[in-house]
């Protein structure tokens, strides 16, 4: 992964199945570079505050699609992200959280910035 504002070198992009775990105290934003066709499993450990994970959304579902989402009884959130099989691009994946007994909309609590890089074409 790269630091904020920098592009990841293509050689460091992950392929196939990728696991991302977010624990309490981790940075609220992370970057990830994957190859086309990758499947990313995101595990969101239970939060330390009274807020609960509520939803996962992709800003660019044509590039990275949220294909699965659940919250376990212990408060762990689990999402499955499917990356485009041919097309490259970037997508912001936002995860929202809120306290169950407080009115109002959930707020973004974590963002995963995914860069999808196509394989080089031979020719």
N, C-alpha and C positions, 0 to 999 in steps of 0.2 A: 504494500500500500504506500501511497505517496503522501506527502504533506499537503496541507491546504493550498490551493492555488497552483499546484504543479501537476503536470500530466505524468502518468505512470509510464515507464518504459515498457514497450510492447513485450519484451522478453520476460517481464515480471507478471504478466497477466496469467491468471489461473484458468484451467480448462476442466471440463467434466463436471464433477460434483464438488461444490465448494461449501464449507461450513463457516458461518460467522456467528460468534457468540457475543452478546452484549450483557455486561454485568453492571450492577449498581456502582457508580463512581467512574465508569468509563466515559470517554468524551461523548458529547451529544451528537457529533457528526463523525462519520468515517468514510473513507474512499476505498473503492474496490475496483480492480480492473480484471475483467474476465474475457474469455474468448467466446465467440458466437456459439450458441447451443448449450452453454453452461447452465446448470441448475444450482441455485444458491439456496441453502437451508439456513434460515436465520433463527437463532434461539435468543429470546429476550428474557433474561433472568428476572425473577420477581423484583419489583421496585422497592426501595427502602422507605419511600414516603407512602402516604395513603392512596396514591394514585394507582390505577390499574391500566394495563395495556388495553386499548379499545379497538384499534383498526390499523391496517396497513394499506397504503395507497401508492401507486406508481404515477409519476408525472408524465411518463411516456410508455403506456402499455404496449405499443408496437415494438418497443425495444426491450423492455423488461416487464413481464406480466406477473402480477401476484396471482398465483394459481392455487394457493392454499393458505388458510389462516385459522388459527384456533388459540384459545387461552385455556391452559390446563387448570385444574382445581387449585393447584398451589400458586397460581398467578404467573406461571411461565408462559410467555407468548411464543408461538412458533409459526413462521411463515415460510412458504416455498415460493421462490422467484424463478421464472423460466425466461431465459434470455433468448432473443431472436436467433434463429438458426443460420441466417445469412447476413442480415443487416446489422451494421454497427451503429453506434450512437451512445448517448448518455441518458440516464434517467435518475431522477431524485426519488428515492423510496422513503416516504415519511411514515413514522409510526406515532400514533397519538395515544395519549393517556389522560385519564381524569379520575378524580375521586368519585366513587359510586354514589355517594349521598349528597353531592354538590350539583346544583343546577348549572346549566350552561354547556357550551360545546367543549369537547375534548381539545387539547392543544398538542402541537407537535412536541414530542419528547425525545425523538431520535431520528436522524436522517442518515441514510446510506446512499452515497453518491456512486452510482455504478456506471463504469465505462465499459461498453461492449465493443471489442475489437475483432474484426473479421480476420480469418486466416488469410495469408498471402495467396494470391491466385497464381497458379503455375501457368506458364504459357509461353 
